[in-house]
Each structure stands twice: as structure tokens, then as C-alpha cells.
Amino acid sequence: VGNDAHGNLLADALRDGGVRLDYLTVVPSAPTGHAVVMLQSSGQNSIVIVGGANVSCWPQTLPPQH
């Protein structure tokens, strides 16, 4: 997550839900990523993705065991 309000909100919600955050990384140089799903009445959908912290350092910094 990014070091921003959205990242804090997500981390707090996960923690409050009992999720262990041992491997959660805060990326200070990027905003928290977002995705918006737009659904049309016909059933078609479009997804807009802003990767943010999710793509700022992956996969280069991901340890080999992960």
C-alpha cells in the first residue's frame, strides 16, 4: 500500500478483520493502488486500474520464496 489515507484505511480494515499484515509493505513513494469496475446494464464491464504501490517495486523486490 502507499503511505496515504487509502493505504491506512485498507491496513486498518484488514487488521480489524483479523488479517495478519506480516508481509504488508508500505511504499512511501507511490499512492495506494485502485481499481474501478464499471458495469453496464447489458452486462458488459470495464475495469480501470491505477497500479500505484502495487506495481511500484514488483517483482524485483519480491523475495524468491514468495
N, CA and C atoms as a LAMMPS dump frame, in Angstrom:
ITEM: TIMESTEP
0
ITEM: NUMBER OF ATOMS
198
ITEM: BOX BOUNDS ff ff ff
-5.0000000000000000e+02 5.0000000000000000e+02
-5.0000000000000000e+02 5.0000000000000000e+02
-5.0000000000000000e+02 5.0000000000000000e+02
ITEM: ATOMS id mol type element x y z
1 1 1 N 0.843 -1.181 0
2 1 2 C 0 0 0
3 1 3 C 0.88 1.233 0
4 2 1 N 0.31 2.335 -0.386
5 2 2 C 1.029 3.601 -0.317
6 2 3 C 0.943 4.186 1.084
7 3 1 N 1.769 5.172 1.333
8 3 2 C 1.755 5.85 2.626
9 3 3 C 0.767 7.012 2.532
10 4 1 N -0.509 6.669 2.405
11 4 2 C -1.552 7.666 2.232
12 4 3 C -2.813 7.236 2.989
13 5 1 N -3.832 8.065 2.927
14 5 2 C -5.072 7.783 3.664
15 5 3 C -5.71 6.469 3.22
16 6 1 N -5.697 6.178 1.916
17 6 2 C -6.296 4.931 1.432
18 6 3 C -5.529 3.708 1.942
19 7 1 N -4.215 3.799 1.93
20 7 2 C -3.406 2.692 2.445
21 7 3 C -3.657 2.451 3.921
22 8 1 N -3.753 3.549 4.68
23 8 2 C -4.045 3.419 6.111
24 8 3 C -5.417 2.814 6.339
25 9 1 N -6.395 3.249 5.556
26 9 2 C -7.76 2.726 5.674
27 9 3 C -7.792 1.228 5.378
28 10 1 N -7.111 0.815 4.313
29 10 2 C -7.079 -0.606 3.951
30 10 3 C -6.382 -1.439 5.024
31 11 1 N -5.238 -0.968 5.488
32 11 2 C -4.496 -1.708 6.504
33 11 3 C -5.321 -1.834 7.786
34 12 1 N -5.96 -0.752 8.195
35 12 2 C -6.792 -0.793 9.405
36 12 3 C -7.956 -1.765 9.248
37 13 1 N -8.612 -1.746 8.083
38 13 2 C -9.754 -2.632 7.857
39 13 3 C -9.307 -4.094 7.869
40 14 1 N -8.181 -4.386 7.23
41 14 2 C -7.68 -5.758 7.237
42 14 3 C -7.314 -6.208 8.652
43 15 1 N -6.598 -5.338 9.369
44 15 2 C -6.199 -5.657 10.744
45 15 3 C -7.429 -5.885 11.617
46 16 1 N -8.428 -5.007 11.502
47 16 2 C -9.661 -5.141 12.284
48 16 3 C -10.414 -6.415 11.927
49 17 1 N -10.213 -6.902 10.7
50 17 2 C -10.858 -8.138 10.258
51 17 3 C -10.065 -9.386 10.616
52 18 1 N -8.967 -9.202 11.348
53 18 2 C -8.193 -10.349 11.802
54 18 3 C -7.139 -10.831 10.823
55 19 1 N -6.87 -10.048 9.791
56 19 2 C -5.865 -10.44 8.806
57 19 3 C -4.482 -10.069 9.337
58 20 1 N -3.557 -11.009 9.273
59 20 2 C -2.173 -10.731 9.661
60 20 3 C -1.505 -9.924 8.555
61 21 1 N -0.827 -8.881 8.938
62 21 2 C -0.201 -7.994 7.968
63 21 3 C 1.319 -8.106 7.996
64 22 1 N 1.81 -9.295 8.31
65 22 2 C 3.258 -9.509 8.42
66 22 3 C 4.002 -9.14 7.144
67 23 1 N 3.386 -9.333 6.002
68 23 2 C 4.068 -9.096 4.732
69 23 3 C 3.55 -7.866 3.996
70 24 1 N 2.744 -7.068 4.66
71 24 2 C 2.264 -5.834 4.041
72 24 3 C 3.418 -4.834 4.006
73 25 1 N 3.633 -4.246 2.861
74 25 2 C 4.693 -3.259 2.711
75 25 3 C 4.083 -1.905 2.39
76 26 1 N 4.568 -0.874 3.062
77 26 2 C 4.154 0.491 2.77
78 26 3 C 5.208 1.098 1.845
79 27 1 N 4.757 1.578 0.7
80 27 2 C 5.651 2.186 -0.286
81 27 3 C 5.462 3.704 -0.2
82 28 1 N 6.419 4.4 0.398
83 28 2 C 6.238 5.844 0.614
84 28 3 C 6.245 6.675 -0.665
85 29 1 N 6.802 6.146 -1.741
86 29 2 C 6.932 6.936 -2.97
87 29 3 C 5.789 6.74 -3.96
88 30 1 N 4.753 6 -3.585
89 30 2 C 3.648 5.735 -4.512
90 30 3 C 2.318 5.751 -3.762
91 31 1 N 1.248 6.14 -4.445
92 31 2 C -0.073 6.077 -3.813
93 31 3 C -0.564 4.63 -3.765
94 32 1 N -1.542 4.388 -2.938
95 32 2 C -2.173 3.072 -2.883
96 32 3 C -2.898 2.825 -4.207
97 33 1 N -2.775 1.615 -4.74
98 33 2 C -3.428 1.278 -5.998
99 33 3 C -4.943 1.211 -5.863
100 34 1 N -5.62 1.423 -6.977
101 34 2 C -7.085 1.393 -7.011
102 34 3 C -7.553 0.686 -8.267
103 35 1 N -8.741 0.157 -8.217
104 35 2 C -9.41 -0.365 -9.403
105 35 3 C -10.877 0.053 -9.334
106 36 1 N -11.39 0.468 -10.462
107 36 2 C -12.797 0.863 -10.559
108 36 3 C -13.451 -0.037 -11.597
109 37 1 N -14.524 -0.706 -11.205
110 37 2 C -15.264 -1.58 -12.11
111 37 3 C -16.553 -0.868 -12.503
112 38 1 N -16.749 -0.713 -13.814
113 38 2 C -17.961 -0.067 -14.32
114 38 3 C -18.784 -1.124 -15.045
115 39 1 N -19.997 -1.314 -14.597
116 39 2 C -20.876 -2.336 -15.157
117 39 3 C -22.012 -1.665 -15.916
118 40 1 N -22.191 -2.078 -17.163
119 40 2 C -23.275 -1.552 -17.984
120 40 3 C -24.511 -2.433 -17.816
121 41 1 N -25.668 -1.898 -18.128
122 41 2 C -26.912 -2.659 -17.985
123 41 3 C -26.925 -3.894 -18.888
124 42 1 N -26.12 -3.894 -19.947
125 42 2 C -26.052 -5.044 -20.852
126 42 3 C -25.21 -6.186 -20.278
127 43 1 N -24.537 -5.922 -19.15
128 43 2 C -23.69 -6.942 -18.545
129 43 3 C -22.218 -6.777 -18.872
130 44 1 N -21.914 -5.924 -19.843
131 44 2 C -20.515 -5.637 -20.173
132 44 3 C -19.883 -4.861 -19.023
133 45 1 N -18.58 -5.064 -18.842
134 45 2 C -17.92 -4.276 -17.817
135 45 3 C -16.6 -3.738 -18.324
136 46 1 N -16.152 -2.711 -17.683
137 46 2 C -14.844 -2.108 -17.939
138 46 3 C -14.162 -1.945 -16.595
139 47 1 N -12.864 -2.163 -16.57
140 47 2 C -12.109 -2.019 -15.335
141 47 3 C -10.962 -1.053 -15.588
142 48 1 N -10.876 -0.03 -14.76
143 48 2 C -9.782 0.926 -14.829
144 48 3 C -8.884 0.651 -13.626
145 49 1 N -7.602 0.408 -13.896
146 49 2 C -6.662 0.076 -12.829
147 49 3 C -5.585 1.151 -12.75
148 50 1 N -5.367 1.655 -11.552
149 50 2 C -4.245 2.542 -11.254
150 50 3 C -3.371 1.749 -10.292
151 51 1 N -2.269 1.226 -10.796
152 51 2 C -1.451 0.283 -10.034
153 51 3 C -0.847 0.836 -8.76
154 52 1 N -0.355 2.057 -8.8
155 52 2 C 0.235 2.68 -7.619
156 52 3 C 1.284 1.812 -6.952
157 53 1 N 1.209 1.696 -5.648
158 53 2 C 2.183 0.933 -4.869
159 53 3 C 2.196 -0.539 -5.26
160 54 1 N 1.085 -1.027 -5.784
161 54 2 C 1.012 -2.443 -6.164
162 54 3 C 2.027 -2.821 -7.233
163 55 1 N 2.392 -1.891 -8.076
164 55 2 C 3.322 -2.205 -9.159
165 55 3 C 4.625 -1.419 -9.072
166 56 1 N 4.833 -0.701 -7.99
167 56 2 C 5.996 0.174 -7.91
168 56 3 C 7.314 -0.576 -7.748
169 57 1 N 7.3 -1.763 -7.201
170 57 2 C 8.566 -2.463 -6.964
171 57 3 C 8.464 -3.957 -7.227
172 58 1 N 7.382 -4.389 -7.816
173 58 2 C 7.183 -5.806 -8.071
174 58 3 C 7.62 -6.128 -9.486
175 59 1 N 8.228 -7.212 -9.785
176 59 2 C 8.614 -8.317 -8.899
177 59 3 C 10.058 -8.224 -8.406
178 60 1 N 10.761 -7.147 -8.702
179 60 2 C 12.17 -7.047 -8.366
180 60 3 C 12.459 -7.221 -6.877
181 61 1 N 11.629 -6.689 -5.998
182 61 2 C 11.917 -6.768 -4.573
183 61 3 C 11.194 -7.923 -3.874
184 62 1 N 10.461 -8.716 -4.618
185 62 2 C 9.743 -9.837 -4.018
186 62 3 C 10.741 -10.943 -3.714
187 63 1 N 10.84 -11.381 -2.453
188 63 2 C 11.779 -12.44 -2.115
189 63 3 C 11.472 -13.722 -2.903
190 64 1 N 12.508 -14.469 -3.282
191 64 2 C 12.32 -15.673 -4.093
192 64 3 C 11.34 -16.677 -3.487
193 65 1 N 11.27 -16.777 -2.158
194 65 2 C 10.367 -17.757 -1.538
195 65 3 C 8.902 -17.403 -1.712
196 66 1 N 8.608 -16.171 -2.174
197 66 2 C 7.219 -15.774 -2.383
198 66 3 C 6.839 -15.891 -3.828
